Amino acid sequence: QVQLVESGGGLAQPGGSLRLSCRPSRSIFTFDAMGWYRQAPGKQRDVVATITNGGRTNYTASVKGRFTISRNNAKNTVYLQMNSLNPEDTAVYYCNAHALLDYWGQGTQVTVSA
């Protein structure tokens, strides 16, 4: 059973920053890709950013230029740096790891409010 441990959510003011971390219970090299998804109240879960095993990244249009997904292989951790946050970014953020199956973290709340 793969576990994804997330951390770093919380409250931020508009224009502020937060960094999310996700550490899987096995090597990140065993996954084809990892990513971050988010789900706002009453909405479906949508992709935010992904990073492949080869380091290629993809972002949903609304976060391009503000969010950065990265990985630290030595720490076996994937990060989501979120800058210039706005209230529309408020959601539960989920870490995802894909390798034939999809694995999900427990979710971490991000709230952007003045």
N, CA, C and O atoms as CSV, one atom per row, in Angstrom:
chain,resi,resn,atom,element,x,y,z
A,1,GLN,N,N,0.841,-1.190,0.000
A,1,GLN,CA,C,0.000,0.000,0.000
A,1,GLN,C,C,0.877,1.242,0.000
A,1,GLN,O,O,1.711,1.420,0.888
A,2,VAL,N,N,0.689,2.099,-0.996
A,2,VAL,CA,C,1.472,3.321,-1.093
A,2,VAL,C,C,0.787,4.423,-0.288
A,2,VAL,O,O,-0.426,4.614,-0.379
A,3,GLN,N,N,1.565,5.129,0.482
A,3,GLN,CA,C,1.047,6.285,1.214
A,3,GLN,C,C,1.737,7.541,0.723
A,3,GLN,O,O,2.943,7.543,0.477
A,4,LEU,N,N,0.972,8.601,0.583
A,4,LEU,CA,C,1.492,9.913,0.213
A,4,LEU,C,C,1.222,10.855,1.382
A,4,LEU,O,O,0.069,11.102,1.735
A,5,VAL,N,N,2.273,11.371,1.968
A,5,VAL,CA,C,2.129,12.242,3.129
A,5,VAL,C,C,2.320,13.686,2.683
A,5,VAL,O,O,3.379,14.071,2.188
A,6,GLU,N,N,1.262,14.473,2.872
A,6,GLU,CA,C,1.268,15.869,2.455
A,6,GLU,C,C,1.453,16.786,3.656
A,6,GLU,O,O,1.113,16.439,4.787
A,7,SER,N,N,1.996,17.952,3.382
A,7,SER,CA,C,2.103,18.976,4.417
A,7,SER,C,C,2.204,20.336,3.751
A,7,SER,O,O,2.478,20.437,2.555
A,8,GLY,N,N,1.980,21.382,4.539
A,8,GLY,CA,C,2.222,22.729,4.054
A,8,GLY,C,C,0.997,23.571,3.775
A,8,GLY,O,O,1.137,24.746,3.438
A,9,GLY,N,N,-0.181,23.026,3.900
A,9,GLY,CA,C,-1.366,23.841,3.673
A,9,GLY,C,C,-1.576,24.824,4.807
A,9,GLY,O,O,-0.831,24.833,5.787
A,10,GLY,N,N,-2.604,25.654,4.659
A,10,GLY,CA,C,-2.909,26.613,5.700
A,10,GLY,C,C,-3.612,27.830,5.147
A,10,GLY,O,O,-4.231,27.791,4.084
A,11,LEU,N,N,-3.501,28.913,5.895
A,11,LEU,CA,C,-4.163,30.174,5.536
A,11,LEU,C,C,-3.137,31.151,4.981
A,11,LEU,O,O,-2.056,31.324,5.543
A,12,ALA,N,N,-3.492,31.782,3.873
A,12,ALA,CA,C,-2.642,32.801,3.286
A,12,ALA,C,C,-3.491,33.991,2.882
A,12,ALA,O,O,-4.674,33.847,2.575
A,13,GLN,N,N,-2.892,35.147,2.884
A,13,GLN,CA,C,-3.577,36.345,2.415
A,13,GLN,C,C,-3.476,36.436,0.894
A,13,GLN,O,O,-2.539,35.887,0.314
A,14,PRO,N,N,-4.398,37.103,0.248
A,14,PRO,CA,C,-4.262,37.319,-1.191
A,14,PRO,C,C,-2.918,37.953,-1.521
A,14,PRO,O,O,-2.489,38.912,-0.880
A,15,GLY,N,N,-2.267,37.396,-2.531
A,15,GLY,CA,C,-0.929,37.842,-2.890
A,15,GLY,C,C,0.177,37.110,-2.164
A,15,GLY,O,O,1.355,37.294,-2.471
A,16,GLY,N,N,-0.194,36.281,-1.204
A,16,GLY,CA,C,0.798,35.559,-0.407
A,16,GLY,C,C,1.252,34.263,-1.056
A,16,GLY,O,O,0.903,33.957,-2.196
A,17,SER,N,N,2.047,33.505,-0.292
A,17,SER,CA,C,2.639,32.281,-0.805
A,17,SER,C,C,2.496,31.149,0.205
A,17,SER,O,O,2.434,31.370,1.414
A,18,LEU,N,N,2.444,29.937,-0.325
A,18,LEU,CA,C,2.497,28.720,0.471
A,18,LEU,C,C,3.266,27.678,-0.328
A,18,LEU,O,O,3.319,27.735,-1.556
A,19,ARG,N,N,3.865,26.723,0.389
A,19,ARG,CA,C,4.520,25.614,-0.293
A,19,ARG,C,C,3.992,24.304,0.257
A,19,ARG,O,O,4.007,24.065,1.464
A,20,LEU,N,N,3.523,23.462,-0.652
A,20,LEU,CA,C,3.040,22.132,-0.284
A,20,LEU,C,C,4.128,21.106,-0.550
A,20,LEU,O,O,4.908,21.233,-1.494
A,21,SER,N,N,4.164,20.082,0.303
A,21,SER,CA,C,5.120,18.989,0.145
A,21,SER,C,C,4.382,17.661,0.114
A,21,SER,O,O,3.342,17.499,0.752
A,22,CYS,N,N,4.924,16.727,-0.626
A,22,CYS,CA,C,4.339,15.389,-0.715
A,22,CYS,C,C,5.474,14.374,-0.744
A,22,CYS,O,O,6.336,14.409,-1.622
A,23,ARG,N,N,5.458,13.467,0.235
A,23,ARG,CA,C,6.497,12.446,0.321
A,23,ARG,C,C,5.848,11.076,0.252
A,23,ARG,O,O,5.096,10.713,1.156
A,24,PRO,N,N,6.118,10.303,-0.797
A,24,PRO,CA,C,5.532,8.966,-0.903
A,24,PRO,C,C,6.294,7.968,-0.051
A,24,PRO,O,O,7.435,8.207,0.346
A,25,SER,N,N,5.636,6.829,0.228
A,25,SER,CA,C,6.235,5.808,1.081
A,25,SER,C,C,7.185,4.902,0.315
A,25,SER,O,O,7.810,4.019,0.903
A,26,ARG,N,N,7.301,5.113,-0.999
A,26,ARG,CA,C,8.319,4.412,-1.780
A,26,ARG,C,C,8.972,5.413,-2.727
A,26,ARG,O,O,8.493,6.541,-2.845
A,27,SER,N,N,10.027,5.038,-3.388
A,27,SER,CA,C,10.800,5.955,-4.205
A,27,SER,C,C,9.939,6.635,-5.273
A,27,SER,O,O,9.116,5.999,-5.933
A,28,ILE,N,N,10.153,7.947,-5.422
A,28,ILE,CA,C,9.407,8.672,-6.455
A,28,ILE,C,C,9.769,8.175,-7.848
A,28,ILE,O,O,9.021,8.406,-8.797
A,29,PHE,N,N,10.905,7.498,-7.985
A,29,PHE,CA,C,11.310,6.986,-9.291
A,29,PHE,C,C,10.448,5.805,-9.733
A,29,PHE,O,O,10.492,5.410,-10.898
A,30,THR,N,N,9.664,5.238,-8.810
A,30,THR,CA,C,8.800,4.118,-9.170
A,30,THR,C,C,7.473,4.590,-9.772
A,30,THR,O,O,6.648,3.775,-10.185
A,31,PHE,N,N,7.276,5.907,-9.818
A,31,PHE,CA,C,6.054,6.458,-10.400
A,31,PHE,C,C,6.357,7.091,-11.758
A,31,PHE,O,O,7.425,7.673,-11.949
A,32,ASP,N,N,5.425,6.977,-12.692
A,32,ASP,CA,C,5.595,7.615,-14.001
A,32,ASP,C,C,5.492,9.129,-13.871
A,32,ASP,O,O,6.188,9.872,-14.562
A,33,ALA,N,N,4.625,9.570,-12.987
A,33,ALA,CA,C,4.417,11.005,-12.799
A,33,ALA,C,C,3.814,11.246,-11.427
A,33,ALA,O,O,3.183,10.369,-10.837
A,34,MET,N,N,4.023,12.442,-10.942
A,34,MET,CA,C,3.367,12.878,-9.713
A,34,MET,C,C,2.755,14.241,-9.957
A,34,MET,O,O,3.167,14.965,-10.863
A,35,GLY,N,N,1.780,14.584,-9.153
A,35,GLY,CA,C,1.124,15.855,-9.397
A,35,GLY,C,C,0.291,16.319,-8.230
A,35,GLY,O,O,0.160,15.644,-7.209
A,36,TRP,N,N,-0.262,17.488,-8.416
A,36,TRP,CA,C,-1.150,18.086,-7.422
A,36,TRP,C,C,-2.488,18.374,-8.077
A,36,TRP,O,O,-2.556,18.888,-9.193
A,37,TYR,N,N,-3.548,18.033,-7.364
A,37,TYR,CA,C,-4.915,18.303,-7.777
A,37,TYR,C,C,-5.576,19.122,-6.677
A,37,TYR,O,O,-5.082,19.170,-5.550
A,38,ARG,N,N,-6.679,19.756,-7.000
A,38,ARG,CA,C,-7.409,20.483,-5.978
A,38,ARG,C,C,-8.903,20.354,-6.188
A,38,ARG,O,O,-9.387,20.166,-7.305
A,39,GLN,N,N,-9.620,20.463,-5.078
A,39,GLN,CA,C,-11.069,20.358,-5.109
A,39,GLN,C,C,-11.657,21.430,-4.214
A,39,GLN,O,O,-11.464,21.422,-2.998
A,40,ALA,N,N,-12.382,22.359,-4.837
A,40,ALA,CA,C,-13.070,23.406,-4.099
A,40,ALA,C,C,-14.462,22.894,-3.714
A,40,ALA,O,O,-14.968,21.962,-4.340
A,41,PRO,N,N,-15.089,23.490,-2.689
A,41,PRO,CA,C,-16.418,23.041,-2.264
A,41,PRO,C,C,-17.415,23.058,-3.415
A,41,PRO,O,O,-17.545,24.061,-4.117
A,42,GLY,N,N,-18.120,21.940,-3.604
A,42,GLY,CA,C,-19.135,21.847,-4.643
A,42,GLY,C,C,-18.610,21.664,-6.042
A,42,GLY,O,O,-19.380,21.682,-7.002
A,43,LYS,N,N,-17.291,21.484,-6.178
A,43,LYS,CA,C,-16.699,21.332,-7.506
A,43,LYS,C,C,-15.966,20.003,-7.611
A,43,LYS,O,O,-15.706,19.348,-6.602
A,44,GLN,N,N,-15.637,19.612,-8.826
A,44,GLN,CA,C,-14.912,18.366,-9.025
A,44,GLN,C,C,-13.429,18.582,-8.755
A,44,GLN,O,O,-12.946,19.713,-8.708
A,45,ARG,N,N,-12.723,17.480,-8.580
A,45,ARG,CA,C,-11.281,17.538,-8.378
A,45,ARG,C,C,-10.598,17.747,-9.732
A,45,ARG,O,O,-10.839,16.998,-10.678
A,46,ASP,N,N,-9.748,18.767,-9.815
A,46,ASP,CA,C,-9.091,19.112,-11.063
A,46,ASP,C,C,-7.574,19.116,-10.897
A,46,ASP,O,O,-7.054,19.362,-9.808
A,47,VAL,N,N,-6.889,18.843,-11.978
A,47,VAL,CA,C,-5.433,18.864,-11.947
A,47,VAL,C,C,-4.924,20.298,-11.832
A,47,VAL,O,O,-5.481,21.219,-12.428
A,48,VAL,N,N,-3.866,20.466,-11.064
A,48,VAL,CA,C,-3.211,21.764,-10.922
A,48,VAL,C,C,-1.872,21.740,-11.651
A,48,VAL,O,O,-1.589,22.613,-12.472
A,49,ALA,N,N,-1.054,20.744,-11.349
A,49,ALA,CA,C,0.276,20.651,-11.950
A,49,ALA,C,C,0.758,19.215,-11.857
A,49,ALA,O,O,0.429,18.491,-10.917
A,50,THR,N,N,1.548,18.814,-12.853
A,50,THR,CA,C,2.131,17.476,-12.853
A,50,THR,C,C,3.609,17.543,-13.232
A,50,THR,O,O,4.055,18.481,-13.894
A,51,ILE,N,N,4.351,16.540,-12.801
A,51,ILE,CA,C,5.758,16.432,-13.159
A,51,ILE,C,C,6.048,14.967,-13.443
A,51,ILE,O,O,5.721,14.093,-12.640
A,52,THR,N,N,6.669,14.704,-14.602
A,52,THR,CA,C,6.964,13.326,-14.964
A,52,THR,C,C,8.261,12.859,-14.327
A,52,THR,O,O,8.996,13.647,-13.732
A,53,ASN,N,N,8.530,11.569,-14.461
A,53,ASN,CA,C,9.773,11.025,-13.941
A,53,ASN,C,C,10.970,11.684,-14.615
A,53,ASN,O,O,12.048,11.779,-14.029
A,54,GLY,N,N,10.774,12.133,-15.841
A,54,GLY,CA,C,11.855,12.802,-16.558
A,54,GLY,C,C,11.950,14.289,-16.270
A,54,GLY,O,O,12.831,14.974,-16.789
A,55,GLY,N,N,11.036,14.788,-15.437
A,55,GLY,CA,C,11.109,16.189,-15.033
A,55,GLY,C,C,10.255,17.147,-15.856
A,55,GLY,O,O,10.304,18.357,-15.637
A,56,ARG,N,N,9.469,16.621,-16.804
A,56,ARG,CA,C,8.626,17.503,-17.600
A,56,ARG,C,C,7.419,17.932,-16.767
A,56,ARG,O,O,6.794,17.121,-16.084
A,57,THR,N,N,7.111,19.217,-16.841
A,57,THR,CA,C,6.036,19.763,-16.026
A,57,THR,C,C,4.873,20.251,-16.883
A,57,THR,O,O,5.043,20.615,-18.046
A,58,ASN,N,N,3.695,20.250,-16.282
A,58,ASN,CA,C,2.496,20.783,-16.920
A,58,ASN,C,C,1.655,21.483,-15.877
A,58,ASN,O,O,1.589,21.055,-14.725
A,59,TYR,N,N,1.011,22.564,-16.289
A,59,TYR,CA,C,0.206,23.350,-15.363
A,59,TYR,C,C,-1.155,23.658,-15.976
A,59,TYR,O,O,-1.279,23.829,-17.189
A,60,THR,N,N,-2.161,23.725,-15.132
A,60,THR,CA,C,-3.427,24.228,-15.614
A,60,THR,C,C,-3.299,25.735,-15.847
A,60,THR,O,O,-2.513,26.406,-15.178
A,61,ALA,N,N,-4.066,26.260,-16.790
A,61,ALA,CA,C,-3.865,27.635,-17.253
A,61,ALA,C,C,-3.941,28.659,-16.117
A,61,ALA,O,O,-3.197,29.640,-16.108
A,62,SER,N,N,-4.833,28.427,-15.172
A,62,SER,CA,C,-5.067,29.446,-14.137
A,62,SER,C,C,-3.905,29.615,-13.161
A,62,SER,O,O,-3.866,30.596,-12.419
A,63,VAL,N,N,-2.956,28.675,-13.149
A,63,VAL,CA,C,-1.839,28.792,-12.195
A,63,VAL,C,C,-0.503,29.026,-12.879
A,63,VAL,O,O,0.511,29.211,-12.206
A,64,LYS,N,N,-0.486,29.021,-14.208
A,64,LYS,CA,C,0.779,29.230,-14.924
A,64,LYS,C,C,1.388,30.571,-14.555
A,64,LYS,O,O,0.703,31.593,-14.534
A,65,GLY,N,N,2.673,30.556,-14.267
A,65,GLY,CA,C,3.364,31.777,-13.882
A,65,GLY,C,C,3.267,32.092,-12.405
A,65,GLY,O,O,3.964,32.982,-11.917
A,66,ARG,N,N,2.408,31.373,-11.676
A,66,ARG,CA,C,2.264,31.601,-10.233
A,66,ARG,C,C,2.694,30.391,-9.403
A,66,ARG,O,O,3.264,30.544,-8.323
A,67,PHE,N,N,2.422,29.206,-9.904
A,67,PHE,CA,C,2.749,27.972,-9.176
A,67,PHE,C,C,3.916,27.272,-9.862
A,67,PHE,O,O,4.078,27.353,-11.080
A,68,THR,N,N,4.721,26.588,-9.063
A,68,THR,CA,C,5.829,25.806,-9.593
A,68,THR,C,C,5.856,24.441,-8.923
A,68,THR,O,O,5.902,24.347,-7.696
A,69,ILE,N,N,5.828,23.379,-9.733
A,69,ILE,CA,C,5.964,22.033,-9.208
A,69,ILE,C,C,7.415,21.604,-9.391
A,69,ILE,O,O,8.024,21.872,-10.427
A,70,SER,N,N,7.959,20.941,-8.384
A,70,SER,CA,C,9.349,20.506,-8.468
A,70,SER,C,C,9.521,19.238,-7.640
A,70,SER,O,O,8.624,18.843,-6.895
A,71,ARG,N,N,10.667,18.615,-7.777
A,71,ARG,CA,C,10.950,17.404,-7.020
A,71,ARG,C,C,12.376,17.441,-6.504
A,71,ARG,O,O,13.277,17.933,-7.184
A,72,ASN,N,N,12.580,16.924,-5.312
A,72,ASN,CA,C,13.902,16.766,-4.737
A,72,ASN,C,C,14.125,15.270,-4.596
A,72,ASN,O,O,13.593,14.638,-3.683
A,73,ASN,N,N,14.911,14.707,-5.499
A,73,ASN,CA,C,15.089,13.254,-5.516
A,73,ASN,C,C,15.768,12.751,-4.244
A,73,ASN,O,O,15.440,11.675,-3.744
A,74,ALA,N,N,16.697,13.519,-3.730
A,74,ALA,CA,C,17.419,13.099,-2.526
A,74,ALA,C,C,16.482,13.027,-1.314
A,74,ALA,O,O,16.664,12.199,-0.422
A,75,LYS,N,N,15.475,13.913,-1.302
A,75,LYS,CA,C,14.523,13.917,-0.189
A,75,LYS,C,C,13.261,13.133,-0.517
A,75,LYS,O,O,12.347,13.038,0.302
A,76,ASN,N,N,13.218,12.569,-1.730
A,76,ASN,CA,C,12.057,11.780,-2.148
A,76,ASN,C,C,10.762,12.564,-1.961
A,76,ASN,O,O,9.774,12.037,-1.451
A,77,THR,N,N,10.778,13.819,-2.377
A,77,THR,CA,C,9.661,14.721,-2.107
A,77,THR,C,C,9.326,15.546,-3.346
A,77,THR,O,O,10.210,15.962,-4.095
A,78,VAL,N,N,8.038,15.770,-3.542
A,78,VAL,CA,C,7.553,16.658,-4.583
A,78,VAL,C,C,6.930,17.877,-3.915
A,78,VAL,O,O,6.251,17.763,-2.895
A,79,TYR,N,N,7.170,19.039,-4.503
A,79,TYR,CA,C,6.704,20.297,-3.924
A,79,TYR,C,C,5.775,21.024,-4.889
A,79,TYR,O,O,5.830,20.828,-6.103
A,80,LEU,N,N,4.927,21.861,-4.319
A,80,LEU,CA,C,4.153,22.813,-5.105
A,80,LEU,C,C,4.330,24.181,-4.449
A,80,LEU,O,O,3.766,24.452,-3.389
A,81,GLN,N,N,5.117,25.032,-5.089
A,81,GLN,CA,C,5.303,26.400,-4.606
A,81,GLN,C,C,4.199,27.257,-5.204
A,81,GLN,O,O,4.059,27.339,-6.425
A,82,MET,N,N,3.422,27.890,-4.350
A,82,MET,CA,C,2.277,28.680,-4.793
A,82,MET,C,C,2.499,30.139,-4.416
A,82,MET,O,O,2.548,30.482,-3.235
A,83,ASN,N,N,2.631,30.989,-5.416
A,83,ASN,CA,C,2.823,32.420,-5.209
A,83,ASN,C,C,1.633,33.192,-5.763
A,83,ASN,O,O,0.824,32.657,-6.521
A,84,SER,N,N,1.544,34.436,-5.377
A,84,SER,CA,C,0.459,35.316,-5.852
A,84,SER,C,C,-0.897,34.650,-5.690
A,84,SER,O,O,-1.724,34.652,-6.602
A,85,LEU,N,N,-1.106,34.087,-4.523
A,85,LEU,CA,C,-2.352,33.371,-4.271
A,85,LEU,C,C,-3.543,34.317,-4.304
A,85,LEU,O,O,-3.441,35.479,-3.909
A,86,ASN,N,N,-4.667,33.808,-4.778
A,86,ASN,CA,C,-5.909,34.568,-4.765
A,86,ASN,C,C,-7.026,33.687,-4.194
A,86,ASN,O,O,-6.863,32.470,-4.104
A,87,PRO,N,N,-8.146,34.281,-3.812
A,87,PRO,CA,C,-9.219,33.501,-3.163
A,87,PRO,C,C,-9.707,32.321,-3.999
A,87,PRO,O,O,-10.191,31.331,-3.451
A,88,GLU,N,N,-9.582,32.421,-5.327
A,88,GLU,CA,C,-10.010,31.313,-6.185
A,88,GLU,C,C,-9.121,30.084,-6.053
A,88,GLU,O,O,-9.474,29.011,-6.542
A,89,ASP,N,N,-7.986,30.225,-5.406
A,89,ASP,CA,C,-7.099,29.087,-5.163
A,89,ASP,C,C,-7.505,28.289,-3.914
A,89,ASP,O,O,-6.928,27.240,-3.627
A,90,THR,N,N,-8.480,28.784,-3.193
A,90,THR,CA,C,-8.939,28.082,-1.994
A,90,THR,C,C,-9.539,26.727,-2.362
A,90,THR,O,O,-10.455,26.639,-3.179
A,91,ALA,N,N,-9.008,25.682,-1.747
A,91,ALA,CA,C,-9.445,24.323,-2.064
A,91,ALA,C,C,-8.700,23.345,-1.164
A,91,ALA,O,O,-7.774,23.722,-0.445
A,92,VAL,N,N,-9.117,22.094,-1.216
A,92,VAL,CA,C,-8.313,21.024,-0.643
A,92,VAL,C,C,-7.386,20.536,-1.755
A,92,VAL,O,O,-7.831,20.202,-2.853
A,93,TYR,N,N,-6.104,20.503,-1.451
A,93,TYR,CA,C,-5.107,20.096,-2.428
A,93,TYR,C,C,-4.671,18.655,-2.137
A,93,TYR,O,O,-4.377,18.292,-0.998
A,94,TYR,N,N,-4.640,17.851,-3.198
A,94,TYR,CA,C,-4.300,16.439,-3.079
A,94,TYR,C,C,-3.053,16.120,-3.894
A,94,TYR,O,O,-2.920,16.538,-5.044
A,95,CYS,N,N,-2.158,15.385,-3.286
A,95,CYS,CA,C,-1.006,14.861,-4.010
A,95,CYS,C,C,-1.419,13.580,-4.725
A,95,CYS,O,O,-2.176,12.774,-4.184
A,96,ASN,N,N,-0.927,13.404,-5.919
A,96,ASN,CA,C,-1.219,12.218,-6.724
A,96,ASN,C,C,0.075,11.609,-7.233
A,96,ASN,O,O,1.010,12.318,-7.605
A,97,ALA,N,N,0.113,10.282,-7.242
A,97,ALA,CA,C,1.232,9.551,-7.838
A,97,ALA,C,C,0.648,8.499,-8.771
A,97,ALA,O,O,-0.283,7.779,-8.408
A,98,HIS,N,N,1.203,8.418,-9.972
A,98,HIS,CA,C,0.649,7.516,-10.975
A,98,HIS,C,C,1.687,6.499,-11.413
A,98,HIS,O,O,2.794,6.848,-11.823
A,99,ALA,N,N,1.296,5.210,-11.315
A,99,ALA,CA,C,2.114,4.107,-11.823
A,99,ALA,C,C,1.153,2.943,-12.036
A,99,ALA,O,O,0.940,2.149,-11.120
A,100,LEU,N,N,0.583,2.829,-13.203
A,100,LEU,CA,C,-0.500,1.891,-13.507
A,100,LEU,C,C,-1.768,2.260,-12.722
A,100,LEU,O,O,-2.847,2.403,-13.296
A,101,LEU,N,N,-1.617,2.408,-11.418
A,101,LEU,CA,C,-2.713,2.862,-10.568
A,101,LEU,C,C,-2.455,4.303,-10.134
A,101,LEU,O,O,-1.340,4.816,-10.229
A,102,ASP,N,N,-3.525,4.936,-9.654
A,102,ASP,CA,C,-3.398,6.266,-9.068
A,102,ASP,C,C,-3.438,6.163,-7.552
A,102,ASP,O,O,-4.280,5.471,-6.980
A,103,TYR,N,N,-2.517,6.857,-6.921
A,103,TYR,CA,C,-2.464,6.915,-5.467
A,103,TYR,C,C,-2.685,8.356,-5.043
A,103,TYR,O,O,-2.244,9.289,-5.714
A,104,TRP,N,N,-3.379,8.529,-3.910
A,104,TRP,CA,C,-3.760,9.865,-3.462
A,104,TRP,C,C,-3.351,10.100,-2.015
A,104,TRP,O,O,-3.375,9.191,-1.186
A,105,GLY,N,N,-2.978,11.336,-1.735
A,105,GLY,CA,C,-2.753,11.744,-0.365
A,105,GLY,C,C,-4.079,12.048,0.313
A,105,GLY,O,O,-5.146,11.958,-0.295
A,106,GLN,N,N,-3.988,12.409,1.580
A,106,GLN,CA,C,-5.192,12.636,2.369
A,106,GLN,C,C,-5.788,14.018,2.118
A,106,GLN,O,O,-6.927,14.277,2.506
A,107,GLY,N,N,-5.051,14.887,1.489
A,107,GLY,CA,C,-5.525,16.231,1.203
A,107,GLY,C,C,-5.092,17.222,2.261
A,107,GLY,O,O,-5.033,16.896,3.446
A,108,THR,N,N,-4.791,18.428,1.828
A,108,THR,CA,C,-4.420,19.503,2.753
A,108,THR,C,C,-5.171,20.765,2.342
A,108,THR,O,O,-5.222,21.118,1.164
A,109,GLN,N,N,-5.751,21.435,3.330
A,109,GLN,CA,C,-6.584,22.604,3.049
A,109,GLN,C,C,-5.712,23.833,2.801
A,109,GLN,O,O,-4.787,24.123,3.559
A,110,VAL,N,N,-6.030,24.542,1.727
A,110,VAL,CA,C,-5.424,25.832,1.438
A,110,VAL,C,C,-6.544,26.859,1.387
A,110,VAL,O,O,-7.478,26.733,0.594
A,111,THR,N,N,-6.446,27.873,2.233
A,111,THR,CA,C,-7.451,28.931,2.284
A,111,THR,C,C,-6.776,30.264,2.041
A,111,THR,O,O,-5.821,30.624,2.730
A,112,VAL,N,N,-7.279,30.994,1.057
A,112,VAL,CA,C,-6.741,32.314,0.732
A,112,VAL,C,C,-7.813,33.346,1.047
A,112,VAL,O,O,-8.855,33.410,0.395
A,113,SER,N,N,-7.533,34.141,2.052
A,113,SER,CA,C,-8.527,35.088,2.526
A,113,SER,C,C,-7.852,36.238,3.250
A,113,SER,O,O,-6.826,36.057,3.906
A,114,ALA,N,N,-8.437,37.427,3.123
A,114,ALA,CA,C,-7.930,38.586,3.862
A,114,ALA,C,C,-8.441,38.562,5.294
A,114,ALA,O,O,-8.124,39.457,6.078
